[in-house]
Amino acid sequence: MAKRRFTEALHGDEAFQGFTIEQELFVGSSAYQSIEIVQTKRFGRVLILDGIVQTTELDEFVYHEMLVHVPMFSHQAPRRVLIIGGGDGGALREVLKHDIDQVDMIEIDEKVVSSCIEHLPSLNNAGAIYDDPRTNLIIEDAFAYLAREQSRYDVIISDSTDPIGAAEVLFSQKFYELCENALNADGIVALQNGVAFFQPNESRGTMRALRQLGLSATCYQVAVPTYYGGLMMLAFATRQRAALLPDLEQIEARFNRCNAEFKHYTPPHHLGSFALPQWIQTITGECHDSTT
């Protein structure tokens, strides 16, 4: 079979990335989206949903470790965790490195979960993460689940796709209200918030919405080579403002007790990721620049 050139144009025709597909491992669709898992020379296996790159074997650990461990180590003692989305399994894999009682993972598309178990086993330990007794996988619309259930969580992690199609509702004021209602008093919510340079309205809108709910909210940054355009923003919100600047020694003590492998996350980097450049502070509303 001839090799095919893939081009993603999430940010428009003048800002795109591409690569050569060495082999198509899975090509299909569900009621929600098209699904492709392909083999590439540089990035390894790549998950593509509706023509947009979601994750790659090469650098997924950078994104997943920062999305998960920053809120998990910021909380004093997380016991119950909620993951929204994350069908590839990477976020759940990282959550299970912590001493928790239960993690509920709500994913709308069962076909993403099953195809990633088969074709992206490094992200989900070949599906073993779903056999962990602490894991409760729920195939459902997270919006409907949160509106119906009365569960409360110490940490909520939204590992969503971009706000297109079925995921658009996960960037709405109503969704943030549902997340806030599902938090324990000292709970923390972390959300994927796009690449600041090309998607500034994601962080701008999310910060405004979270603060209107009375939460202390900011963004922290992570540079993932796969996500074209530079720094990616991860939103962080809590009722306990002290969680925004946790004690380094306490995080290091817990980190050292955690009997797990970390390839990217470190406690000093945790704190440093909240040091935002001025232009991003302007986007997130943490400083005011009349020229922007």
Secondary structure in CASP SS format (residue, H / E / C, confidence):
PFRMAT SS
TARGET T0000
AUTHOR 0000-0000-0000
METHOD secondary structure of the structure
MODEL  1
M C 1.00
A C 1.00
K C 1.00
R E 1.00
R E 1.00
F E 1.00
T E 1.00
E E 1.00
A C 1.00
L C 1.00
H C 1.00
G C 1.00
D C 1.00
E C 1.00
A C 1.00
F C 1.00
Q E 1.00
G E 1.00
F E 1.00
T E 1.00
I E 1.00
E E 1.00
Q E 1.00
E E 1.00
L E 1.00
F E 1.00
V E 1.00
G E 1.00
S E 1.00
S C 1.00
A C 1.00
Y C 1.00
Q C 1.00
S E 1.00
I E 1.00
E E 1.00
I E 1.00
V E 1.00
Q E 1.00
T E 1.00
K C 1.00
R C 1.00
F C 1.00
G E 1.00
R E 1.00
V E 1.00
L E 1.00
I E 1.00
L E 1.00
D C 1.00
G C 1.00
I E 1.00
V E 1.00
Q E 1.00
T E 1.00
T E 1.00
E C 1.00
L C 1.00
D C 1.00
E H 1.00
F H 1.00
V H 1.00
Y H 1.00
H H 1.00
E H 1.00
M H 1.00
L H 1.00
V H 1.00
H H 1.00
V H 1.00
P H 1.00
M H 1.00
F H 1.00
S H 1.00
H C 1.00
Q C 1.00
A C 1.00
P C 1.00
R C 1.00
R E 1.00
V E 1.00
L E 1.00
I E 1.00
I E 1.00
G E 1.00
G C 1.00
G C 1.00
D C 1.00
G C 1.00
G H 1.00
A H 1.00
L H 1.00
R H 1.00
E H 1.00
V H 1.00
L C 1.00
K C 1.00
H C 1.00
D C 1.00
I C 1.00
D C 1.00
Q E 1.00
V E 1.00
D E 1.00
M E 1.00
I E 1.00
E E 1.00
I C 1.00
D C 1.00
E H 1.00
K H 1.00
V H 1.00
V H 1.00
S H 1.00
S H 1.00
C H 1.00
I H 1.00
E H 1.00
H H 1.00
L C 1.00
P H 1.00
S H 1.00
L H 1.00
N H 1.00
N H 1.00
A H 1.00
G H 1.00
A H 1.00
I H 1.00
Y H 1.00
D H 1.00
D C 1.00
P C 1.00
R C 1.00
T E 1.00
N E 1.00
L E 1.00
I E 1.00
I E 1.00
E C 1.00
D C 1.00
A H 1.00
F H 1.00
A H 1.00
Y H 1.00
L H 1.00
A H 1.00
R H 1.00
E C 1.00
Q C 1.00
S C 1.00
R C 1.00
Y E 1.00
D E 1.00
V E 1.00
I E 1.00
I E 1.00
S E 1.00
D E 1.00
S C 1.00
T C 1.00
D C 1.00
P C 1.00
I C 1.00
G H 1.00
A H 1.00
A H 1.00
E H 1.00
V H 1.00
L H 1.00
F H 1.00
S C 1.00
Q H 1.00
K H 1.00
F H 1.00
Y H 1.00
E H 1.00
L H 1.00
C H 1.00
E H 1.00
N H 1.00
A C 1.00
L E 1.00
N E 1.00
A E 1.00
D E 1.00
G E 1.00
I E 1.00
V E 1.00
A E 1.00
L E 1.00
Q E 1.00
N E 1.00
G E 1.00
V E 1.00
A C 1.00
F C 1.00
F C 1.00
Q C 1.00
P H 1.00
N H 1.00
E H 1.00
S H 1.00
R H 1.00
G H 1.00
T H 1.00
M H 1.00
R H 1.00
A H 1.00
L H 1.00
R H 1.00
Q H 1.00
L C 1.00
G C 1.00
L C 1.00
S E 1.00
A E 1.00
T E 1.00
C E 1.00
Y E 1.00
Q E 1.00
V E 1.00
A E 1.00
V C 1.00
P C 1.00
T C 1.00
Y C 1.00
Y C 1.00
G C 1.00
G C 1.00
L E 1.00
M E 1.00
M E 1.00
L E 1.00
A E 1.00
F E 1.00
A E 1.00
T E 1.00
R C 1.00
Q C 1.00
R H 1.00
A H 1.00
A H 1.00
L H 1.00
L C 1.00
P C 1.00
D C 1.00
L H 1.00
E H 1.00
Q H 1.00
I H 1.00
E H 1.00
A H 1.00
R H 1.00
F H 1.00
N H 1.00
R H 1.00
C C 1.00
N C 1.00
A C 1.00
E C 1.00
F C 1.00
K C 1.00
H C 1.00
Y C 1.00
T C 1.00
P H 1.00
P H 1.00
H H 1.00
H H 1.00
L H 1.00
G H 1.00
S C 1.00
F C 1.00
A C 1.00
L C 1.00
P C 1.00
Q H 1.00
W H 1.00
I H 1.00
Q H 1.00
T H 1.00
I H 1.00
T H 1.00
G C 1.00
E C 1.00
C C 1.00
H C 1.00
D C 1.00
S C 1.00
T C 1.00
T C 1.00
END
